[in-house]
Amino acid sequence: MGKYFQSFAEAAYILLVFILLTAAIIYISLVTPLSSQEKWQEILIPEGDTYSHAVTILKNAGIIENRFPLILLGRLTMKDRKIKPGYYNLSASMTPLQIFDKLVKGEAIFYTITIPEGFALEDIKLKLKTTKLINEESWKLVYDKNFLGSLGIKAPSLEGYLFPETYNFAKGTEPTTILKTMVQKLRENYDKTLIERAGELGMSENEVMTLASIIEKETFIDEERPVVSAVYHNRLKKNMKLQADPTVVYGIRSYMQSITKEDLRRKTPYNTYVIKGLPPGPIASPGLKSIKATLYPAKASYLYFVSKNDGTHHFSKTNEEHSRAVMLYQRNNENNRSQDAQEKVN
């Protein structure tokens, strides 16, 4: 019996020593970098990839030497299913433990994209293409009827549905994910209360976004948004053409260029000097303030407004009052231009 116990104790001791040595070796391998040279690489962990395959990618790239320590660490911590896809900036000079931590926290290469209020699709496209998050082929999704349908959007395109916000997208994020994220942000802001209010006004989501986009392009003065909204609601009720200048140049050229009389007569589906009612879809991405102004117009009977050339507008109830205001501010604007020209000559 004593010899049996002694043999068992010896075996247990040997096993304990083996376990401790193995643990020490694994620990050392986890905290020891493969190389002292800081040679950085962009390593892609694809979406839907398994942890085991991700570790294989690291080994094949020469970032780690042995798969086993990282595989074991993932299993023991139960974080092997928590790694996040994306492009990672990694080096063999990092310890496997540092690499593991980076993958679990999702510290991939990210791009910060800010979409200001009033940006049109072409502006957003330029921002996304600059970071190579999207290309010409994938951009076609914004006009794809099936894709629009999957998002519940009844409009000609995603114009107006990519909510103005600051986004952080990992390099390599699928274009569908990027566009869905931006639409989802709109859904988060265009909440149940606003949807119910739209129902009270008899407006569809597309009509709300369309009018809000026009308001967004007409004024950047917050106090004026509900008043501009009132003008358009009043004109719609009277079956008057909206005659909104920003719709005239939509899809033709930059909003920054002056509008000509020829532009006003140009027949496009969006030119509200030609068509009655709202255009078929938004002309830009409206912010929440313009969306709310659309749904909560000011209690005013104005039918017209004209720029005062200082960022604000003069609002009128009658065509006669509006004509006088146009003459006044156009004359002032012409006088200012003449004065500027004279100063340049002198």
C-alpha positions, 0 to 999 in steps of 0.5 A: 500500500505504501509503495502504491501511494508513493508511486501515485505521489511521484506520478502526481508530482511529475504531472504537476511539474509537467503542467507547470512547465507547460503553463510557463512555456505557454505564458512565455510564448504569449508574452514574447514577440516573434521579432524585435523588428517593428515591421507592420502589416495590414492583416485582414480578418474577414467577416464571418471568419473562425477564430482558428482560421484567423490565427492561421492567417496570423501565422502565415503572415509571419506575425506569430510562430505558433498557433497553439498558445493563441488557440488555447488562450481563446478557448480558456477565456471563451473569447474565441468567438468575440474577435471582430473582423477588419484590417488590423495593423500588426507586427511580429514585434507585438506579443501574441497576448497584445495581438489577441487583445487587439482582435478581441477589442476590435482595434482594427483600422477605422476611418471617421466619416462626417456627413454634414446636413445638406450633403447630396449623394455625390458629396457622400460618394466622394467622401466614401471613395476617398477612403476606399470604403466604396467604389463605382461598382458598389456605389450602384447600390444606392440606386438598386431597387431590390436593395432599396426595397430591402430597406423599406425605402420607396424612393428613386435612390438613397438620396436623403436617407443617408443620415448626416452624422459622424461614422466610424467604419473599419477598413474593409467594411462591406458597402452594404453594411455601410449604407445600411448603417447610415439608413439605420441612423435615420430610422433611429432619429425618425422615431415613432413620435415623428412617424405618428406626426407624419401620419397626422399630416397625411405624409409618407416617409418619402414626402417628409424626407423630400420636403425636409431636404428642400428646407435643409438646402433653403436655410441654415438658420434654425429659427427660419426652418419652421417658417420656410416649412410653413411657406411650402405647406401653404403652397401645397394646400393651395395647389401652387408650385413650390418654386424652390430654387434648390430643386432647379439645379438638382442633378444638373450642377452645383448648388453654389452656382447661380440659377438662370432663367433657362434653369427655371424653365428646364424640364426635370422631374425635380424642378418645382418651377415646372412640376406641381407638388413635391419632387419624386424624392429628396435632393439631399440628406436633411438633418433632424432639425429640418425633419422636425420643421417639416412636421411642425411648421410655424403657424404662419400664412406666408406664401413667399420668401426671398433671400436678404443676402445675409443668410436670412430671408424676408417672408411675404403673404402676398405676391405684391409684397413679395415683388417689392421685397425681391426688388429691394433685396435684388437692388441692394445686392446689385448695388453691393456687387457694383460697389465691390467691383468699383473697389476692385477697380480703384 
